[in-house]
Amino acid sequence: MTVTWNDNAPIYRQLKERIVTMMLDGQLKPGDALPSVRQIAADYQLNPITVSRAYQELADESLVEKRRGLGMYVTEAATGKLLASERERFLREEWPAVLARIARLGLRAEELLQAIAGKEKQA
């Protein structure tokens, strides 16, 4: 798998966000082991220090825990913490832009609810 890194953020932060996304999507569940620093560094052609920094940030946020001699594991509370912080960030940063777009388009609440109901019927 080829991964492209962008220049807008440090690679360690981009790697951390990829891992967070995997946790939110359920690809990494509480109790799962993260791949080793060496494995990630080799797979993505990264400096091991870069991978270690991403892992350390995850540990600092109590999303993963280090088990001596075993590696890094997703904590039991990780998903709950991530959902809470992502919801709060969405409401603070993204929702105001969505509301502004809804207002610009003149959409009514009924139209939005009908659109949601239509999507649920399709699923």
FENWO-V416953 format. One record per residue. SS is DSSP state (@ for helix, = for strand, . for the rest). PHI is phi as a letter, one per 40 degrees, with the letter a starting at -180 (999 if undefined). OMEGA is omega as a letter, one per 20 degrees, with the letter a starting at -180 (999 if undefined). Layout:
BEGIN
ss phi omega
SS PHI OMEGA
SS PHI OMEGA
END
This chain:
BEGIN
ss phi omega
. 999 r
. c r
. b r
. b r
. b r
. c a
. c a
. c a
. a r
. d a
@ c a
@ c r
@ c r
@ c r
@ c r
@ d a
@ c r
@ c r
@ c r
@ d r
@ c r
@ c r
@ c a
@ c a
. c r
. g r
. c r
. b a
. b r
. d a
. g r
. c r
= c r
. c r
. d a
. c r
@ d a
@ c a
@ c r
@ c r
@ d a
@ c a
@ c a
@ b r
. f r
. b r
. c r
@ d r
@ c r
@ c r
@ c r
@ d a
@ c r
@ c r
@ c a
@ c r
@ c r
@ c r
@ c r
@ c r
. c r
. f r
. c r
= b r
= b r
= c r
= b a
. d r
. g a
. b a
= h a
= b a
= b r
= c a
. c r
. c a
. c a
@ d a
@ c r
@ c r
@ c a
@ c r
@ c a
@ c a
@ c r
@ c r
@ c a
@ c r
@ c r
@ d a
@ c a
@ c a
@ b a
@ c a
@ d r
@ d r
@ c r
@ c r
@ c r
@ c r
@ c r
@ d r
@ c r
@ c a
@ c r
. g r
. c r
. b a
@ d a
@ c r
@ c r
@ c r
@ c r
@ c r
@ c r
@ c r
@ c r
@ c r
@ c a
@ c r
@ c a
@ c a
. c 999
END
